[in-house]
Amino acid sequence: MSLDLVIRGGTVATAEKTFQADVGIEGDKVAALGPALSGKRTIDASGKLVLPGGVDSHCHIEQLSSMGVMTADDFYSATVSAAYGGTTTVIPFCAQHRNDDLRKVLADYHERARTKAVIDYGFHLIIANPDEPTLREHLPEAIRSGVRSFKIFMTYERTRLTDEQILDVMAAARKHGALVMVHAENHGMISWLAGRMVNQGNTLPRYHAICHTRGSEAEAIQRVVALAELVDCPILIVHVSTVEGIEAIRQARGRGLKVLGETCPQYLFLTAKDIDIGIEGALFCCSPPPRDAAAQEACWRGLKDGTLHVYSSDHAPYGRDGKLPKGEKTSFKEMANGVPGLELRLPLLYTYGVGTQRITLPEFVNLTATRHAQTYGLFPRKGSLAVGSDADIAIWDPQKTLVVEQTHDGTGYTPYKGRKLTGWPITVLSRGAVIVEDGRLTAARGRGRFIARESSDALRPLGRDVPEMAQLKAWQTPLQL
């Protein structure tokens, strides 16, 4: 059989193993894996690694923050940056603000992405207005359209939900088969500290990190786990950053609960010291903030033992105008929260993970692609290098070394500038088409497709009653979730 394209002579890596094989592509699918394949075109991958394209399930693209600041990336610049970094699928957020009609929000994001994205994409929702029409009509409608996950906030004045609202959202997710993602920080603790810091004239970026105390993350995780257990709702805690938060997730999982964790580059490769550089520390401000060396080690252990299920970028690109709207007079409360990371997510983890033998190559694939696809209903179409899967492939040169200067996003800076990284994707394919080759983008604007996601094991409740529910049943008291 003569295939359209053969990637020849490389070392193929999946989430389970590595092996020598040619990869044959027919149309937009992987059609064969094996020796001595022939095709109309051949890419020589000798001495290279052939991996599934990365899936980044946590990024903010062309999104207006709750503070009213638009991200520096639109769907073109963000997906171009992703492609250069070996990521071939992204799942950004459609952000509902107070009083927004969820249907209009989703339609607007569809239109933005349709005309600009160069790689495939799905959507999560951010739920800030869980009123009756949203829960009864608009959320189920969105889920049926293939948007099977949504994020809720326990902090930020304009987006946070009360415990009662969180339970409402969880009940809707359980009923209709969706995953709830949670930004877990205790709002009261952060707000109380921030108010006092500002009143005392302590407004530099370093105080942002101090106010987002480690205890605020651990308390919020413990509380939202209890809420999820009450209604038997699977949850994923995003951007976990602390020893205590990771331990709270580990304990919940030890009790058999469906609680997943995620961490990000900033919690593995940055610390609070990066913020403590005067007003320029604003460029490193994100929530939760980077912590210390002990927290970094805890994140590595969590990735290794599965407590932290996925590794995402939490790409939140705000330029200097968003970070310092009042110049040097900007207080930490006025700085847009977030750092860029979409393009460097994979090279950073490869360098400091695979390159230092903290993780194996199959673990790298699992953490950056396969588990994302499995968790969010994209597998085996995405996140896999197998016959029948989309031919989303990154060919890596494990010896290529670069010193980071700038990335292809619209932020204008990177917090990882000056890092020497070894291991880079040199050729990237999306659905069988080469989109990055020899440092050049060859993808047309708008070629990316929306991927409606299916149900997955992560979305299924345990199907058991916690003691409170069992007691209600014993008393023959009906409870409709």
MITORTOR-367148 format. One record per residue (C-alpha): residue in three letters; x negated, y negated, z. Coordinates in steps of 0.2 Angstrom, whole numbers, padded with zeros to 4 digits, always signed. Layout:
N
ALAXYZ/...
//
This chain:
481
MET+0000+0000+0000/SER-0007-0017-0005/LEU-0002-0030+0008/ASP-0001-0049+0007/LEU-0015-0052+0019/VAL-0027-0041+0029/ILE-0038-0047+0044/ARG-0052-0035+0043/GLY-0065-0029+0055/GLY-0060-0038+0071/THR-0057-0032+0088/VAL-0039-0032+0091/ALA-0033-0035+0109/THR-0015-0033+0116/ALA-0009-0034+0134/GLU-0013-0015+0136/LYS-0030-0012+0127/THR-0043-0018+0114/PHE-0047-0008+0099/GLN-0055-0009+0082/ALA-0042-0011+0068/ASP-0038-0020+0052/VAL-0022-0030+0054/GLY-0010-0030+0038/ILE+0003-0043+0035/GLU+0017-0042+0023/GLY+0027-0058+0022/ASP+0029-0065+0039/LYS+0027-0049+0049/VAL+0013-0037+0055/ALA+0015-0022+0043/ALA+0001-0011+0048/LEU-0013-0008+0060/GLY-0027+0003+0056/PRO-0043+0006+0046/ALA-0048+0001+0029/LEU-0032-0008+0024/SER-0031-0017+0008/GLY-0022-0033+0003/LYS-0021-0047-0010/ARG-0031-0058+0002/THR-0043-0054+0016/ILE-0050-0063+0031/ASP-0066-0057+0038/ALA-0065-0055+0057/SER-0081-0046+0060/GLY-0088-0050+0077/LYS-0072-0059+0081/LEU-0056-0056+0092/VAL-0039-0054+0084/LEU-0026-0059+0097/PRO-0007-0063+0097/GLY-0004-0081+0096/GLY-0002-0089+0113/VAL+0016-0093+0120/ASP+0017-0108+0131/SER+0033-0108+0140/HIS+0031-0124+0150/CYS+0028-0140+0141/HIS+0036-0157+0139/ILE+0037-0164+0122/GLU+0046-0180+0116/GLN+0054-0181+0133/LEU+0060-0196+0142/SER+0054-0194+0160/SER+0066-0198+0175/MET+0056-0214+0177/GLY+0061-0219+0159/VAL+0043-0216+0151/MET+0042-0207+0135/THR+0029-0194+0133/ALA+0014-0198+0121/ASP+0018-0183+0110/ASP+0032-0180+0098/PHE+0035-0163+0091/TYR+0023-0165+0077/SER+0008-0171+0087/ALA+0011-0158+0101/THR+0013-0143+0090/VAL-0002-0148+0080/SER-0012-0148+0096/ALA-0005-0132+0102/ALA-0010-0124+0085/TYR-0028-0130+0086/GLY-0028-0121+0103/GLY-0022-0105+0097/THR-0004-0107+0103/THR+0009-0102+0090/THR+0026-0103+0100/VAL+0031-0117+0113/ILE+0046-0118+0124/PRO+0048-0136+0129/PHE+0062-0144+0139/CYS+0078-0153+0134/ALA+0080-0165+0148/GLN+0097-0170+0154/HIS+0098-0185+0165/ARG+0112-0191+0176/ASN+0128-0192+0167/ASP+0121-0185+0151/ASP+0132-0173+0141/LEU+0122-0158+0139/ARG+0128-0154+0122/LYS+0122-0171+0115/VAL+0106-0168+0124/LEU+0103-0151+0116/ALA+0108-0158+0098/ASP+0096-0172+0100/TYR+0081-0161+0104/HIS+0086-0149+0090/GLU+0085-0164+0077/ARG+0069-0170+0084/ALA+0060-0153+0083/ARG+0068-0148+0066/THR+0059-0161+0056/LYS+0042-0161+0065/ALA+0037-0145+0073/VAL+0023-0135+0064/ILE+0025-0119+0075/ASP+0040-0110+0081/TYR+0049-0116+0097/GLY+0063-0112+0109/PHE+0071-0123+0122/HIS+0074-0124+0141/LEU+0086-0136+0148/ILE+0083-0147+0163/ILE+0099-0148+0173/ALA+0101-0165+0183/ASN+0120-0166+0182/PRO+0128-0150+0186/ASP+0146-0156+0186/GLU+0161-0145+0181/PRO+0161-0147+0162/THR+0142-0144+0162/LEU+0144-0128+0173/ARG+0160-0121+0166/GLU+0158-0125+0147/HIS+0142-0133+0141/LEU+0129-0122+0150/PRO+0138-0105+0144/GLU+0138-0113+0127/ALA+0120-0117+0127/ILE+0116-0099+0133/ARG+0126-0091+0119/SER+0116-0102+0107/GLY+0099-0094+0113/VAL+0094-0106+0127/ARG+0092-0094+0141/SER+0083-0103+0154/PHE+0084-0120+0163/LYS+0075-0130+0176/ILE+0080-0138+0192/PHE+0071-0150+0203/MET+0071-0151+0222/THR+0062-0167+0221/TYR+0062-0184+0211/GLU+0076-0195+0216/ARG+0084-0196+0199/THR+0084-0177+0195/ARG+0084-0167+0212/LEU+0099-0156+0216/THR+0106-0153+0233/ASP+0106-0135+0240/GLU+0125-0134+0236/GLN+0121-0139+0218/ILE+0107-0127+0216/LEU+0119-0113+0222/ASP+0131-0118+0208/VAL+0118-0118+0195/MET+0111-0101+0201/ALA+0129-0094+0201/ALA+0131-0100+0183/ALA+0115-0092+0178/ARG+0119-0076+0186/LYS+0136-0075+0178/HIS+0130-0079+0160/GLY+0112-0071+0160/ALA+0100-0085+0161/LEU+0084-0088+0171/VAL+0082-0103+0183/MET+0065-0111+0184/VAL+0062-0122+0199/HIS+0051-0137+0203/ALA+0049-0133+0222/GLU+0044-0147+0233/ASN+0052-0154+0248/HIS+0059-0171+0243/GLY+0061-0178+0260/MET+0043-0174+0266/ILE+0036-0182+0250/SER+0047-0198+0251/TRP+0045-0201+0269/LEU+0026-0200+0267/ALA+0026-0211+0251/GLY+0036-0224+0259/ARG+0024-0226+0274/MET+0009-0226+0263/VAL+0015-0240+0252/ASN+0021-0250+0267/GLN+0003-0249+0273/GLY-0005-0254+0257/ASN-0011-0237+0252/THR-0006-0237+0234/LEU-0021-0229+0225/PRO-0019-0212+0215/ARG-0027-0202+0229/TYR-0012-0206+0240/HIS-0001-0197+0228/ALA-0010-0181+0232/ILE-0009-0184+0250/CYS+0010-0187+0250/HIS+0013-0171+0240/THR+0008-0161+0255/ARG+0005-0142+0254/GLY+0019-0139+0266/SER+0031-0147+0255/GLU+0028-0134+0242/ALA+0029-0119+0254/GLU+0045-0125+0262/ALA+0054-0128+0246/ILE+0049-0111+0239/GLN+0055-0102+0255/ARG+0071-0112+0254/VAL+0075-0109+0236/VAL+0071-0090+0238/ALA+0084-0089+0252/LEU+0096-0098+0240/ALA+0092-0086+0226/GLU+0094-0071+0237/LEU+0111-0076+0243/VAL+0118-0075+0225/ASP+0106-0062+0218/CYS+0099-0074+0205/PRO+0082-0071+0197/ILE+0070-0087+0198/LEU+0053-0092+0192/ILE+0044-0105+0203/VAL+0034-0116+0191/HIS+0017-0124+0193/VAL+0013-0116+0210/SER-0003-0124+0217/THR-0005-0119+0236/VAL-0011-0104+0246/GLU+0005-0105+0256/GLY+0016-0106+0241/ILE+0008-0091+0233/GLU+0010-0081+0249/ALA+0029-0086+0250/ILE+0031-0079+0233/ARG+0021-0063+0237/GLN+0032-0060+0252/ALA+0048-0062+0242/ARG+0042-0050+0229/GLY+0037-0038+0243/ARG+0055-0038+0248/GLY+0060-0033+0231/LEU+0067-0050+0225/LYS+0066-0056+0207/VAL+0055-0071+0211/LEU+0042-0075+0198/GLY+0027-0087+0199/GLU+0018-0098+0187/THR+0002-0108+0188/CYS-0007-0120+0176/PRO-0024-0126+0171/GLN-0024-0141+0183/TYR-0023-0129+0198/LEU-0037-0118+0192/PHE-0049-0131+0185/LEU-0046-0148+0194/THR-0046-0152+0213/ALA-0040-0167+0223/LYS-0058-0174+0221/ASP-0054-0178+0203/ILE-0040-0190+0208/ASP-0051-0199+0221/ILE-0060-0210+0209/GLY-0050-0226+0211/ILE-0037-0232+0199/GLU-0043-0221+0186/GLY-0037-0206+0196/ALA-0020-0210+0189/LEU-0026-0200+0173/PHE-0026-0184+0185/CYS-0010-0187+0194/CYS+0003-0173+0192/SER+0016-0165+0203/PRO+0011-0155+0212/PRO-0006-0162+0213/PRO-0023-0152+0211/ARG-0028-0145+0228/ASP-0045-0138+0234/ALA-0057-0124+0230/ALA-0047-0112+0242/ALA-0031-0115+0232/GLN-0040-0112+0216/GLU-0046-0095+0222/ALA-0028-0091+0228/CYS-0022-0095+0211/TRP-0035-0084+0203/ARG-0030-0070+0215/GLY-0011-0073+0211/LEU-0014-0071+0192/LYS-0024-0055+0195/ASP-0012-0046+0206/GLY+0004-0052+0197/THR+0011-0064+0210/LEU+0008-0077+0198/HIS+0017-0070+0182/VAL+0012-0082+0169/TYR-0001-0096+0165/SER+0007-0111+0156/SER+0001-0128+0152/ASP+0014-0139+0160/HIS+0008-0151+0146/ALA+0015-0168+0151/PRO+0006-0181+0140/TYR+0007-0199+0146/GLY-0005-0212+0139/ARG-0013-0226+0149/ASP+0003-0236+0147/GLY+0013-0223+0156/LYS+0000-0220+0169/LEU-0004-0238+0173/PRO+0011-0249+0167/LYS+0005-0263+0179/GLY-0014-0260+0176/GLU-0024-0260+0191/LYS-0010-0266+0201/THR+0000-0250+0198/SER+0005-0240+0214/PHE+0005-0221+0214/LYS+0024-0222+0215/GLU+0024-0231+0198/MET+0012-0219+0188/ALA+0020-0206+0176/ASN+0017-0189+0183/GLY+0008-0176+0172/VAL-0008-0171+0163/PRO-0011-0165+0145/GLY-0016-0147+0143/LEU-0007-0139+0128/GLU-0022-0137+0117/LEU-0035-0132+0130/ARG-0024-0120+0140/LEU-0031-0105+0131/PRO-0050-0110+0129/LEU-0051-0115+0148/LEU-0044-0098+0154/TYR-0055-0088+0141/THR-0071-0097+0147/TYR-0068-0097+0166/GLY-0058-0081+0166/VAL-0064-0068+0153/GLY-0081-0076+0151/THR-0084-0074+0170/GLN-0076-0057+0171/ARG-0062-0064+0183/ILE-0049-0056+0171/THR-0050-0044+0156/LEU-0046-0048+0138/PRO-0029-0038+0139/GLU-0025-0048+0155/PHE-0029-0064+0146/VAL-0017-0059+0132/ASN-0004-0054+0145/LEU-0005-0070+0155/THR-0005-0082+0139/ALA+0007-0073+0127/THR+0015-0056+0131/ARG+0023-0060+0148/HIS+0029-0077+0142/ALA+0038-0068+0127/GLN+0045-0054+0138/THR+0051-0066+0152/TYR+0060-0078+0141/GLY+0068-0066+0128/LEU+0056-0067+0114/PHE+0048-0050+0114/PRO+0043-0041+0104/ARG+0045-0054+0090/LYS+0033-0065+0099/GLY+0018-0062+0111/SER+0014-0045+0103/LEU+0002-0039+0090/ALA+0012-0024+0084/VAL+0020-0018+0068/GLY+0036-0027+0066/SER+0031-0042+0076/ASP+0030-0060+0069/ALA+0012-0062+0062/ASP+0008-0075+0074/ILE-0011-0072+0076/ALA-0026-0081+0083/ILE-0044-0076+0077/TRP-0056-0080+0091/ASP-0075-0083+0090/PRO-0080-0077+0107/GLN-0097-0085+0105/LYS-0092-0102+0099/THR-0096-0116+0112/LEU-0090-0134+0112/VAL-0091-0148+0124/VAL-0073-0156+0126/GLU-0072-0173+0120/GLN-0054-0176+0113/THR-0039-0165+0109/HIS-0026-0167+0095/ASP-0012-0173+0106/GLY-0006-0191+0107/THR-0012-0194+0125/GLY-0028-0202+0121/TYR-0038-0193+0135/THR-0041-0176+0142/PRO-0044-0172+0161/TYR-0057-0159+0155/LYS-0068-0170+0145/GLY-0086-0165+0146/ARG-0082-0147+0150/LYS-0093-0134+0140/LEU-0081-0121+0134/THR-0086-0104+0126/GLY-0073-0095+0116/TRP-0062-0104+0103/PRO-0048-0099+0091/ILE-0056-0103+0073/THR-0041-0097+0062/VAL-0023-0097+0067/LEU-0008-0089+0058/SER+0010-0093+0061/ARG+0022-0080+0053/GLY+0009-0074+0041/ALA+0004-0092+0035/VAL-0013-0099+0040/ILE-0010-0115+0049/VAL-0028-0119+0056/GLU-0044-0114+0047/ASP-0061-0121+0049/GLY-0056-0135+0060/ARG-0042-0141+0047/LEU-0023-0141+0049/THR-0014-0133+0034/ALA+0003-0133+0041/ALA+0017-0144+0034/ARG+0027-0155+0046/GLY+0044-0147+0050/ARG+0039-0129+0045/GLY+0042-0123+0063/ARG+0058-0113+0067/PHE+0070-0113+0082/ILE+0070-0096+0090/ALA+0086-0091+0098/ARG+0081-0081+0113/GLU+0088-0064+0119/SER+0092-0057+0136/SER+0077-0049+0145/ASP+0074-0039+0161/ALA+0069-0055+0170/LEU+0086-0062+0168/ARG+0095-0047+0175/PRO+0101-0048+0194/LEU+0096-0034+0205/GLY+0114-0030+0206/ARG+0114-0028+0225/ASP+0123-0037+0239/VAL+0113-0046+0253/PRO+0120-0044+0271/GLU+0131-0059+0269/MET+0139-0053+0254/ALA+0142-0036+0261/GLN+0150-0043+0276/LEU+0162-0053+0265/LYS+0167-0038+0256/ALA+0169-0028+0272/TRP+0182-0041+0277/GLN+0190-0040+0260/THR+0186-0058+0256/PRO+0185-0062+0238/LEU+0170-0073+0232/GLN+0169-0078+0214/LEU+0152-0084+0209/
//
